[in-house]
Amino acid sequence: MSPSESTINSPWYIKASAALLLVTLLIYGMIAAKAVLVPLLFAIFFAILLSPLCGKLESWKFPRILAAILSLLTGLAVIAGGVIFFYSQLSGFVEDADQIQSRISDIFNQFYSFLSPYLDTDPEMYLENVEAYIVDLVRGNFESLSKGVVSAASTITLIFLIPVYVVLILLFRGFLKEFIIRMFADGDPEKMQLLIDNVKSVVQYYILGMLMVICILALLNSTMLLILGVKHAVFFGVFAAVLNIIPFVGPLIGSILPIGYALLTTDSLLIPALVLLGFYIIQLFEGNLFTPAIVGRQVSMNPLVTLLAIFIGAQIWGLVGMILFIPAGAVLKVIFDEVDSLKPLGFLLGKADAHEQNKSSLAQKVRSITDKMTKQNEGSGATKTDDVSEIKAKKNADTSKKGH
């Protein structure tokens, strides 16, 4: 009896122990090899995103090394633009710090004036303590956030290797693809090559689709906040759009920040209420129209699994793990969906539509529009699949003719 057959026929507790040992060793290896894996994973994702641009430049007769470098510089320019934007926007909050603190004091004074006629004891002392606690809490959170960002950046000691990795992966992407085919083909290289191409295209489609959704949400959020007259509307809109990659928690945090800022900087409760309503409507269209139509349901991850991935990534690699584990989970889902024996795991990572009947009528109407768009895309995808099958059949026919 072979070792694989003996493992299959083993009792359940032996299988569970082996799986637990494997997971433990995997987590320990990820923690121990953090300095190597983190920049390498960043480089792989960047290379996947930049490979279409690199291929386009190569088709224009650019040398491979020059095409890889130009693709890398393009990606770095986009990242640098985002960093400069957030830094310029954050600097504006420093000017509003005194105004926000005075506004908090006014709110507590109004609250004290409202409570004093109904209370026998003087609540001023307690309110002052609560006010001081809130101010200290806000300042402490900002300090903790800044320290966390700095420590996360300092832990990536090999971050300067990421551009080198990206260029090398773009240069040797054909060589690496051939290695994977020879390593895992198992006698069927054509099937493995189709699997690699499918995984690569779907991953690119997923990441670029998420970026498109973020851009659309940033535009809608910023426009809504500008119309309502909220200061720093563009920053709040972009910040809420970026946090949208985290299901449930991200949109909540992204909407609470501008709502609280509007509450502190305006004299009316109508503006914060309208901000809340605007974010609700935008999130309604995002969850039922934008993400399913642009990203596609076949690569949409389960919110519960996404939250677990974020939590596990934070425990293993900290803030960097929270960033990397979301696209890594999407990659695993795509691979699971393509391998027959792993399709149940792909189903587990995907979204479930069992709660569809509990949605509002507006959400169901928006989802019906998305269903029509998705069916059209699936039809075009089926046509492409048929074309690939025809080409493959012609190749086999030509090969058989040459053999005769």
DOGUGU-130431 format. One record per residue (C-alpha): residue number from 1; residue in three letters; x, y negated, z negated. Coordinates in Angstrom, 1 decimal, always signed. Layout:
N
[rec NUM 'ALA' [X Y Z]],
...
# end
This chain:
404
[rec 1 'MET' [+0.0 +0.0 +0.0]],
[rec 2 'SER' [+1.4 -3.4 +1.0]],
[rec 3 'PRO' [+1.8 -6.2 -1.5]],
[rec 4 'SER' [-1.0 -8.2 +0.2]],
[rec 5 'GLU' [-3.5 -5.3 -0.1]],
[rec 6 'SER' [-2.5 -4.7 -3.7]],
[rec 7 'THR' [-3.2 -8.3 -4.4]],
[rec 8 'ILE' [-6.6 -8.2 -2.8]],
[rec 9 'ASN' [-7.6 -5.1 -4.7]],
[rec 10 'SER' [-6.4 -6.5 -8.1]],
[rec 11 'PRO' [-8.8 -7.4 -10.9]],
[rec 12 'TRP' [-10.2 -11.0 -11.0]],
[rec 13 'TYR' [-8.1 -12.0 -14.0]],
[rec 14 'ILE' [-4.9 -11.1 -12.1]],
[rec 15 'LYS' [-6.0 -13.2 -9.1]],
[rec 16 'ALA' [-7.0 -16.1 -11.4]],
[rec 17 'SER' [-3.6 -15.9 -13.2]],
[rec 18 'ALA' [-1.7 -15.9 -9.9]],
[rec 19 'ALA' [-3.7 -18.9 -8.6]],
[rec 20 'LEU' [-3.2 -20.8 -11.8]],
[rec 21 'LEU' [+0.6 -20.0 -11.7]],
[rec 22 'LEU' [+0.7 -21.2 -8.1]],
[rec 23 'VAL' [-1.1 -24.4 -8.9]],
[rec 24 'THR' [+1.2 -25.0 -11.9]],
[rec 25 'LEU' [+4.3 -24.5 -9.8]],
[rec 26 'LEU' [+2.9 -26.7 -7.1]],
[rec 27 'ILE' [+2.2 -29.6 -9.5]],
[rec 28 'TYR' [+5.5 -29.2 -11.2]],
[rec 29 'GLY' [+7.2 -29.3 -7.8]],
[rec 30 'MET' [+5.3 -32.4 -6.7]],
[rec 31 'ILE' [+6.3 -34.2 -9.9]],
[rec 32 'ALA' [+10.0 -33.1 -9.7]],
[rec 33 'ALA' [+10.3 -34.0 -6.0]],
[rec 34 'LYS' [+8.4 -37.3 -6.2]],
[rec 35 'ALA' [+11.4 -39.3 -5.0]],
[rec 36 'VAL' [+11.5 -37.2 -1.8]],
[rec 37 'LEU' [+7.8 -36.4 -1.1]],
[rec 38 'VAL' [+6.4 -39.9 -1.6]],
[rec 39 'PRO' [+8.4 -41.7 +1.1]],
[rec 40 'LEU' [+8.2 -38.7 +3.3]],
[rec 41 'LEU' [+4.3 -38.6 +3.1]],
[rec 42 'PHE' [+4.1 -42.4 +3.7]],
[rec 43 'ALA' [+6.3 -41.9 +6.7]],
[rec 44 'ILE' [+4.2 -39.1 +8.1]],
[rec 45 'PHE' [+1.0 -41.1 +7.8]],
[rec 46 'PHE' [+2.6 -44.1 +9.4]],
[rec 47 'ALA' [+4.1 -42.0 +12.2]],
[rec 48 'ILE' [+0.6 -40.4 +12.9]],
[rec 49 'LEU' [-0.9 -43.9 +13.1]],
[rec 50 'LEU' [+1.9 -45.3 +15.3]],
[rec 51 'SER' [+2.3 -42.2 +17.6]],
[rec 52 'PRO' [-0.3 -43.4 +20.2]],
[rec 53 'LEU' [+1.4 -46.8 +20.4]],
[rec 54 'CYS' [+4.8 -45.1 +20.7]],
[rec 55 'GLY' [+3.5 -42.8 +23.4]],
[rec 56 'LYS' [+2.0 -45.7 +25.3]],
[rec 57 'LEU' [+5.4 -47.6 +25.2]],
[rec 58 'GLU' [+7.1 -44.5 +26.5]],
[rec 59 'SER' [+4.7 -44.2 +29.4]],
[rec 60 'TRP' [+5.8 -47.7 +30.3]],
[rec 61 'LYS' [+9.3 -46.4 +30.8]],
[rec 62 'PHE' [+10.6 -47.7 +27.4]],
[rec 63 'PRO' [+13.4 -45.6 +25.9]],
[rec 64 'ARG' [+12.2 -43.3 +23.1]],
[rec 65 'ILE' [+14.3 -45.0 +20.5]],
[rec 66 'LEU' [+13.2 -48.4 +21.5]],
[rec 67 'ALA' [+9.6 -47.4 +21.7]],
[rec 68 'ALA' [+9.8 -45.9 +18.1]],
[rec 69 'ILE' [+11.5 -49.1 +16.8]],
[rec 70 'LEU' [+8.9 -51.4 +18.4]],
[rec 71 'SER' [+6.0 -49.3 +17.1]],
[rec 72 'LEU' [+7.6 -49.4 +13.6]],
[rec 73 'LEU' [+8.0 -53.2 +13.8]],
[rec 74 'THR' [+4.4 -53.6 +14.9]],
[rec 75 'GLY' [+3.2 -51.6 +11.9]],
[rec 76 'LEU' [+5.5 -53.5 +9.5]],
[rec 77 'ALA' [+4.2 -56.8 +10.9]],
[rec 78 'VAL' [+0.6 -55.8 +10.1]],
[rec 79 'ILE' [+1.5 -54.8 +6.6]],
[rec 80 'ALA' [+3.5 -57.9 +6.0]],
[rec 81 'GLY' [+0.6 -60.0 +7.1]],
[rec 82 'GLY' [-1.7 -58.3 +4.6]],
[rec 83 'VAL' [+0.8 -58.8 +1.8]],
[rec 84 'ILE' [+1.2 -62.5 +2.6]],
[rec 85 'PHE' [-2.5 -62.9 +2.8]],
[rec 86 'PHE' [-3.2 -61.4 -0.6]],
[rec 87 'TYR' [-0.3 -63.3 -2.2]],
[rec 88 'SER' [-1.5 -66.6 -0.8]],
[rec 89 'GLN' [-5.1 -65.9 -2.0]],
[rec 90 'LEU' [-4.0 -64.8 -5.5]],
[rec 91 'SER' [-2.0 -68.0 -6.0]],
[rec 92 'GLY' [-5.3 -69.9 -5.8]],
[rec 93 'PHE' [-6.6 -68.2 -8.9]],
[rec 94 'VAL' [-3.9 -69.8 -11.0]],
[rec 95 'GLU' [-5.4 -73.2 -10.3]],
[rec 96 'ASP' [-8.8 -72.0 -11.4]],
[rec 97 'ALA' [-7.6 -70.4 -14.7]],
[rec 98 'ASP' [-8.4 -73.5 -16.8]],
[rec 99 'GLN' [-11.8 -73.9 -15.2]],
[rec 100 'ILE' [-12.7 -70.3 -15.8]],
[rec 101 'GLN' [-11.6 -70.5 -19.5]],
[rec 102 'SER' [-13.6 -73.7 -20.1]],
[rec 103 'ARG' [-16.6 -72.1 -18.4]],
[rec 104 'ILE' [-16.4 -69.1 -20.7]],
[rec 105 'SER' [-16.3 -71.5 -23.7]],
[rec 106 'ASP' [-19.4 -73.3 -22.4]],
[rec 107 'ILE' [-21.3 -70.1 -21.9]],
[rec 108 'PHE' [-20.5 -69.0 -25.5]],
[rec 109 'ASN' [-21.5 -72.5 -26.8]],
[rec 110 'GLN' [-24.8 -72.2 -25.0]],
[rec 111 'PHE' [-25.3 -68.7 -26.4]],
[rec 112 'TYR' [-24.5 -69.9 -29.9]],
[rec 113 'SER' [-27.0 -72.8 -29.5]],
[rec 114 'PHE' [-29.6 -70.2 -28.4]],
[rec 115 'LEU' [-29.0 -67.8 -31.3]],
[rec 116 'SER' [-28.5 -70.3 -34.2]],
[rec 117 'PRO' [-32.2 -71.0 -34.8]],
[rec 118 'TYR' [-33.0 -67.3 -35.1]],
[rec 119 'LEU' [-30.2 -66.2 -37.3]],
[rec 120 'ASP' [-29.7 -66.9 -41.0]],
[rec 121 'THR' [-25.9 -66.5 -40.8]],
[rec 122 'ASP' [-23.6 -68.6 -38.8]],
[rec 123 'PRO' [-22.6 -66.7 -35.6]],
[rec 124 'GLU' [-20.0 -69.2 -34.5]],
[rec 125 'MET' [-17.1 -67.4 -36.1]],
[rec 126 'TYR' [-18.1 -64.1 -34.6]],
[rec 127 'LEU' [-18.6 -65.7 -31.1]],
[rec 128 'GLU' [-15.3 -67.4 -31.3]],
[rec 129 'ASN' [-13.6 -64.1 -32.1]],
[rec 130 'VAL' [-15.5 -62.4 -29.2]],
[rec 131 'GLU' [-14.5 -65.3 -26.9]],
[rec 132 'ALA' [-10.8 -65.0 -27.9]],
[rec 133 'TYR' [-11.0 -61.3 -27.4]],
[rec 134 'ILE' [-12.4 -61.5 -23.9]],
[rec 135 'VAL' [-9.8 -64.1 -22.9]],
[rec 136 'ASP' [-7.0 -62.0 -24.3]],
[rec 137 'LEU' [-8.4 -58.9 -22.6]],
[rec 138 'VAL' [-8.5 -60.6 -19.2]],
[rec 139 'ARG' [-5.0 -61.8 -19.6]],
[rec 140 'GLY' [-3.8 -58.5 -20.9]],
[rec 141 'ASN' [-5.4 -56.7 -17.9]],
[rec 142 'PHE' [-3.7 -59.0 -15.4]],
[rec 143 'GLU' [-0.4 -58.4 -17.2]],
[rec 144 'SER' [-0.9 -54.7 -17.2]],
[rec 145 'LEU' [-1.9 -54.7 -13.5]],
[rec 146 'SER' [+1.2 -56.7 -12.6]],
[rec 147 'LYS' [+3.4 -54.5 -14.6]],
[rec 148 'GLY' [+1.8 -51.4 -13.1]],
[rec 149 'VAL' [+2.4 -52.7 -9.6]],
[rec 150 'VAL' [+6.0 -53.6 -10.3]],
[rec 151 'SER' [+6.6 -50.2 -12.0]],
[rec 152 'ALA' [+5.0 -48.4 -9.1]],
[rec 153 'ALA' [+7.1 -50.2 -6.6]],
[rec 154 'SER' [+10.3 -49.6 -8.7]],
[rec 155 'THR' [+9.6 -45.9 -8.9]],
[rec 156 'ILE' [+9.9 -45.6 -5.1]],
[rec 157 'THR' [+13.6 -45.8 -5.2]],
[rec 158 'LEU' [+13.9 -44.4 -1.7]],
[rec 159 'ILE' [+11.4 -46.8 -0.1]],
[rec 160 'PHE' [+13.9 -48.1 +2.3]],
[rec 161 'LEU' [+14.1 -44.7 +3.9]],
[rec 162 'ILE' [+10.4 -44.8 +5.0]],
[rec 163 'PRO' [+11.2 -46.8 +8.2]],
[rec 164 'VAL' [+14.0 -44.4 +8.9]],
[rec 165 'TYR' [+11.7 -41.5 +8.4]],
[rec 166 'VAL' [+9.1 -43.0 +10.7]],
[rec 167 'VAL' [+11.5 -43.6 +13.5]],
[rec 168 'LEU' [+12.9 -40.1 +13.2]],
[rec 169 'ILE' [+9.5 -38.5 +13.1]],
[rec 170 'LEU' [+8.4 -40.5 +16.2]],
[rec 171 'LEU' [+11.6 -39.5 +18.0]],
[rec 172 'PHE' [+11.4 -35.8 +17.2]],
[rec 173 'ARG' [+7.6 -35.4 +17.1]],
[rec 174 'GLY' [+7.7 -33.0 +20.0]],
[rec 175 'PHE' [+10.5 -31.0 +18.4]],
[rec 176 'LEU' [+8.6 -30.8 +15.1]],
[rec 177 'LYS' [+5.5 -29.7 +16.9]],
[rec 178 'GLU' [+7.4 -26.9 +18.6]],
[rec 179 'PHE' [+8.7 -25.8 +15.2]],
[rec 180 'ILE' [+5.2 -25.6 +13.7]],
[rec 181 'ILE' [+4.0 -23.6 +16.7]],
[rec 182 'ARG' [+6.9 -21.1 +16.4]],
[rec 183 'MET' [+6.5 -20.9 +12.6]],
[rec 184 'PHE' [+2.7 -20.4 +12.4]],
[rec 185 'ALA' [+1.6 -19.3 +15.8]],
[rec 186 'ASP' [+1.3 -15.7 +14.8]],
[rec 187 'GLY' [+1.3 -14.5 +18.4]],
[rec 188 'ASP' [-1.0 -17.2 +19.8]],
[rec 189 'PRO' [+0.9 -20.3 +20.5]],
[rec 190 'GLU' [-1.8 -21.9 +22.6]],
[rec 191 'LYS' [-4.3 -21.7 +19.8]],
[rec 192 'MET' [-1.8 -23.3 +17.4]],
[rec 193 'GLN' [-1.0 -26.0 +19.8]],
[rec 194 'LEU' [-4.7 -26.8 +20.3]],
[rec 195 'LEU' [-5.1 -26.8 +16.5]],
[rec 196 'ILE' [-2.2 -29.3 +16.0]],
[rec 197 'ASP' [-3.5 -31.6 +18.7]],
[rec 198 'ASN' [-7.0 -31.4 +17.2]],
[rec 199 'VAL' [-5.8 -32.1 +13.7]],
[rec 200 'LYS' [-3.6 -35.0 +14.9]],
[rec 201 'SER' [-6.4 -36.6 +16.9]],
[rec 202 'VAL' [-9.0 -36.3 +14.2]],
[rec 203 'VAL' [-6.6 -37.6 +11.5]],
[rec 204 'GLN' [-5.8 -40.6 +13.7]],
[rec 205 'TYR' [-9.5 -41.1 +14.3]],
[rec 206 'TYR' [-10.2 -40.9 +10.6]],
[rec 207 'ILE' [-7.6 -43.4 +9.4]],
[rec 208 'LEU' [-8.2 -45.8 +12.2]],
[rec 209 'GLY' [-11.9 -45.5 +11.7]],
[rec 210 'MET' [-11.5 -46.3 +8.0]],
[rec 211 'LEU' [-9.4 -49.4 +8.9]],
[rec 212 'MET' [-12.2 -50.5 +11.3]],
[rec 213 'VAL' [-14.8 -50.0 +8.6]],
[rec 214 'ILE' [-12.7 -52.1 +6.2]],
[rec 215 'CYS' [-12.4 -54.9 +8.8]],
[rec 216 'ILE' [-16.1 -54.9 +9.4]],
[rec 217 'LEU' [-16.9 -55.0 +5.7]],
[rec 218 'ALA' [-14.3 -57.7 +5.2]],
[rec 219 'LEU' [-16.0 -59.8 +7.8]],
[rec 220 'LEU' [-19.5 -59.2 +6.5]],
[rec 221 'ASN' [-18.5 -59.7 +2.8]],
[rec 222 'SER' [-16.6 -62.9 +3.6]],
[rec 223 'THR' [-19.3 -64.4 +5.7]],
[rec 224 'MET' [-21.9 -63.6 +3.0]],
[rec 225 'LEU' [-19.8 -65.2 +0.3]],
[rec 226 'LEU' [-19.0 -68.2 +2.5]],
[rec 227 'ILE' [-22.7 -68.8 +3.2]],
[rec 228 'LEU' [-23.5 -68.7 -0.5]],
[rec 229 'GLY' [-20.7 -71.1 -1.3]],
[rec 230 'VAL' [-18.5 -68.9 -3.5]],
[rec 231 'LYS' [-14.9 -70.0 -3.7]],
[rec 232 'HIS' [-12.1 -67.7 -2.5]],
[rec 233 'ALA' [-14.8 -66.0 -0.4]],
[rec 234 'VAL' [-12.3 -64.5 +2.1]],
[rec 235 'PHE' [-10.2 -63.0 -0.7]],
[rec 236 'PHE' [-13.2 -61.5 -2.5]],
[rec 237 'GLY' [-14.6 -60.1 +0.8]],
[rec 238 'VAL' [-11.3 -58.5 +1.9]],
[rec 239 'PHE' [-10.7 -57.2 -1.7]],
[rec 240 'ALA' [-14.1 -55.6 -1.9]],
[rec 241 'ALA' [-13.7 -54.1 +1.6]],
[rec 242 'VAL' [-10.4 -52.5 +0.7]],
[rec 243 'LEU' [-11.8 -51.0 -2.5]],
[rec 244 'ASN' [-14.5 -49.4 -0.4]],
[rec 245 'ILE' [-12.2 -46.4 +0.2]],
[rec 246 'ILE' [-13.0 -45.3 -3.3]],
[rec 247 'PRO' [-16.6 -44.1 -3.4]],
[rec 248 'PHE' [-19.0 -45.5 -6.0]],
[rec 249 'VAL' [-16.3 -47.0 -8.2]],
[rec 250 'GLY' [-14.6 -49.1 -5.5]],
[rec 251 'PRO' [-17.7 -50.9 -4.2]],
[rec 252 'LEU' [-18.8 -51.5 -7.8]],
[rec 253 'ILE' [-15.5 -53.1 -8.8]],
[rec 254 'GLY' [-15.4 -55.0 -5.6]],
[rec 255 'SER' [-18.8 -56.5 -6.2]],
[rec 256 'ILE' [-18.4 -57.2 -9.9]],
[rec 257 'LEU' [-15.4 -59.5 -9.4]],
[rec 258 'PRO' [-17.1 -62.0 -7.1]],
[rec 259 'ILE' [-20.4 -61.8 -9.1]],
[rec 260 'GLY' [-18.6 -62.6 -12.3]],
[rec 261 'TYR' [-16.6 -65.4 -10.6]],
[rec 262 'ALA' [-19.8 -66.9 -9.2]],
[rec 263 'LEU' [-21.4 -66.6 -12.7]],
[rec 264 'LEU' [-18.5 -68.5 -14.2]],
[rec 265 'THR' [-18.1 -71.2 -11.6]],
[rec 266 'THR' [-21.8 -72.0 -10.8]],
[rec 267 'ASP' [-24.5 -73.4 -12.9]],
[rec 268 'SER' [-27.3 -71.3 -11.5]],
[rec 269 'LEU' [-28.0 -67.6 -11.8]],
[rec 270 'LEU' [-29.4 -67.5 -8.3]],
[rec 271 'ILE' [-26.0 -67.4 -6.6]],
[rec 272 'PRO' [-24.7 -64.3 -8.6]],
[rec 273 'ALA' [-28.1 -62.6 -7.9]],
[rec 274 'LEU' [-27.8 -63.3 -4.2]],
[rec 275 'VAL' [-24.2 -62.1 -4.2]],
[rec 276 'LEU' [-25.4 -58.8 -5.8]],
[rec 277 'LEU' [-28.2 -58.5 -3.2]],
[rec 278 'GLY' [-25.8 -59.2 -0.4]],
[rec 279 'PHE' [-23.3 -56.6 -1.5]],
[rec 280 'TYR' [-26.1 -54.0 -1.9]],
[rec 281 'ILE' [-27.4 -54.6 +1.6]],
[rec 282 'ILE' [-23.9 -54.4 +3.1]],
[rec 283 'GLN' [-23.1 -51.2 +1.2]],
[rec 284 'LEU' [-26.4 -49.8 +2.4]],
[rec 285 'PHE' [-25.4 -50.3 +6.0]],
[rec 286 'GLU' [-21.8 -49.1 +5.3]],
[rec 287 'GLY' [-22.9 -45.8 +3.8]],
[rec 288 'ASN' [-25.6 -45.0 +6.4]],
[rec 289 'LEU' [-24.4 -46.7 +9.6]],
[rec 290 'PHE' [-20.8 -47.9 +9.8]],
[rec 291 'THR' [-18.9 -45.0 +8.2]],
[rec 292 'PRO' [-20.9 -42.1 +9.7]],
[rec 293 'ALA' [-20.8 -43.8 +13.2]],
[rec 294 'ILE' [-17.2 -44.9 +13.2]],
[rec 295 'VAL' [-15.4 -42.4 +11.0]],
[rec 296 'GLY' [-17.7 -39.5 +11.7]],
[rec 297 'ARG' [-19.4 -37.1 +9.2]],
[rec 298 'GLN' [-17.1 -34.2 +10.2]],
[rec 299 'VAL' [-14.2 -36.0 +8.3]],
[rec 300 'SER' [-16.2 -37.7 +5.6]],
[rec 301 'MET' [-15.1 -36.5 +2.2]],
[rec 302 'ASN' [-17.3 -35.6 -0.7]],
[rec 303 'PRO' [-17.3 -38.5 -3.2]],
[rec 304 'LEU' [-16.8 -36.2 -6.1]],
[rec 305 'VAL' [-13.8 -34.5 -4.5]],
[rec 306 'THR' [-12.5 -38.0 -3.6]],
[rec 307 'LEU' [-12.7 -39.2 -7.2]],
[rec 308 'LEU' [-11.0 -36.0 -8.4]],
[rec 309 'ALA' [-8.2 -36.5 -5.8]],
[rec 310 'ILE' [-7.7 -40.1 -7.0]],
[rec 311 'PHE' [-7.6 -38.9 -10.6]],
[rec 312 'ILE' [-5.2 -36.1 -9.9]],
[rec 313 'GLY' [-3.0 -38.3 -7.8]],
[rec 314 'ALA' [-2.9 -40.9 -10.6]],
[rec 315 'GLN' [-1.9 -38.2 -13.1]],
[rec 316 'ILE' [+0.8 -36.8 -10.8]],
[rec 317 'TRP' [+2.3 -39.8 -9.0]],
[rec 318 'GLY' [+0.6 -42.8 -10.6]],
[rec 319 'LEU' [-0.6 -45.6 -8.4]],
[rec 320 'VAL' [+1.2 -44.2 -5.4]],
[rec 321 'GLY' [-0.7 -40.9 -5.8]],
[rec 322 'MET' [-4.0 -42.7 -5.8]],
[rec 323 'ILE' [-3.1 -44.2 -2.4]],
[rec 324 'LEU' [-1.7 -41.0 -0.9]],
[rec 325 'PHE' [-4.1 -38.4 -2.1]],
[rec 326 'ILE' [-7.1 -39.9 -0.2]],
[rec 327 'PRO' [-5.7 -39.5 +3.3]],
[rec 328 'ALA' [-4.0 -36.2 +2.2]],
[rec 329 'GLY' [-7.5 -34.9 +1.2]],
[rec 330 'ALA' [-8.8 -35.9 +4.6]],
[rec 331 'VAL' [-6.0 -34.1 +6.3]],
[rec 332 'LEU' [-6.7 -30.9 +4.3]],
[rec 333 'LYS' [-10.3 -31.1 +5.2]],
[rec 334 'VAL' [-9.6 -31.3 +8.9]],
[rec 335 'ILE' [-7.2 -28.3 +8.6]],
[rec 336 'PHE' [-9.7 -26.3 +6.5]],
[rec 337 'ASP' [-12.4 -26.9 +9.1]],
[rec 338 'GLU' [-10.2 -25.6 +11.9]],
[rec 339 'VAL' [-9.2 -22.4 +10.2]],
[rec 340 'ASP' [-11.9 -19.8 +9.9]],
[rec 341 'SER' [-10.8 -18.3 +6.6]],
[rec 342 'LEU' [-10.7 -21.8 +5.0]],
[rec 343 'LYS' [-13.9 -23.3 +6.3]],
[rec 344 'PRO' [-15.7 -22.8 +2.9]],
[rec 345 'LEU' [-13.1 -25.2 +1.4]],
[rec 346 'GLY' [-13.7 -27.6 +4.2]],
[rec 347 'PHE' [-17.4 -27.5 +3.5]],
[rec 348 'LEU' [-16.7 -28.1 -0.2]],
[rec 349 'LEU' [-14.6 -31.2 +0.7]],
[rec 350 'GLY' [-17.3 -32.6 +3.0]],
[rec 351 'LYS' [-20.3 -34.6 +2.2]],
[rec 352 'ALA' [-23.7 -33.1 +1.4]],
[rec 353 'ASP' [-26.9 -34.5 +2.7]],
[rec 354 'ALA' [-29.2 -32.8 +0.1]],
[rec 355 'HIS' [-30.0 -36.1 -1.4]],
[rec 356 'GLU' [-31.2 -37.6 +2.0]],
[rec 357 'GLN' [-34.8 -37.2 +1.1]],
[rec 358 'ASN' [-34.4 -39.3 -2.1]],
[rec 359 'LYS' [-33.1 -42.3 -0.2]],
[rec 360 'SER' [-35.1 -45.4 +0.5]],
[rec 361 'SER' [-37.1 -45.8 +3.7]],
[rec 362 'LEU' [-34.6 -48.5 +4.9]],
[rec 363 'ALA' [-31.7 -46.2 +4.3]],
[rec 364 'GLN' [-33.4 -43.3 +6.2]],
[rec 365 'LYS' [-34.1 -45.6 +9.2]],
[rec 366 'VAL' [-30.5 -46.7 +9.3]],
[rec 367 'ARG' [-29.4 -43.1 +9.1]],
[rec 368 'SER' [-31.7 -42.1 +12.0]],
[rec 369 'ILE' [-29.9 -44.7 +14.1]],
[rec 370 'THR' [-26.6 -43.1 +13.1]],
[rec 371 'ASP' [-27.9 -39.6 +14.0]],
[rec 372 'LYS' [-28.7 -40.7 +17.5]],
[rec 373 'MET' [-25.2 -42.3 +17.9]],
[rec 374 'THR' [-23.6 -39.2 +16.4]],
[rec 375 'LYS' [-25.4 -36.9 +18.8]],
[rec 376 'GLN' [-24.2 -39.0 +21.8]],
[rec 377 'ASN' [-20.6 -38.7 +20.5]],
[rec 378 'GLU' [-21.0 -35.0 +20.0]],
[rec 379 'GLY' [-22.3 -34.7 +23.5]],
[rec 380 'SER' [-19.3 -36.5 +24.9]],
[rec 381 'GLY' [-17.0 -34.4 +22.7]],
[rec 382 'ALA' [-18.6 -31.2 +24.0]],
[rec 383 'THR' [-18.0 -32.4 +27.6]],
[rec 384 'LYS' [-14.3 -32.9 +26.8]],
[rec 385 'THR' [-14.2 -29.5 +25.2]],
[rec 386 'ASP' [-15.7 -27.9 +28.3]],
[rec 387 'ASP' [-13.1 -29.8 +30.4]],
[rec 388 'VAL' [-10.3 -28.4 +28.3]],
[rec 389 'SER' [-11.8 -24.9 +28.6]],
[rec 390 'GLU' [-12.0 -25.2 +32.4]],
[rec 391 'ILE' [-8.4 -26.4 +32.6]],
[rec 392 'LYS' [-7.3 -23.5 +30.4]],
[rec 393 'ALA' [-9.2 -21.0 +32.5]],
[rec 394 'LYS' [-7.6 -22.4 +35.7]],
[rec 395 'LYS' [-4.2 -22.0 +34.1]],
[rec 396 'ASN' [-4.9 -18.4 +33.3]],
[rec 397 'ALA' [-6.2 -17.8 +36.8]],
[rec 398 'ASP' [-3.1 -19.4 +38.4]],
[rec 399 'THR' [-0.9 -17.3 +36.1]],
[rec 400 'SER' [-2.7 -14.1 +37.1]],
[rec 401 'LYS' [-2.3 -14.9 +40.8]],
[rec 402 'LYS' [+1.4 -15.5 +40.4]],
[rec 403 'GLY' [+1.7 -12.2 +38.6]],
[rec 404 'HIS' [+0.1 -10.4 +41.5]],
# end
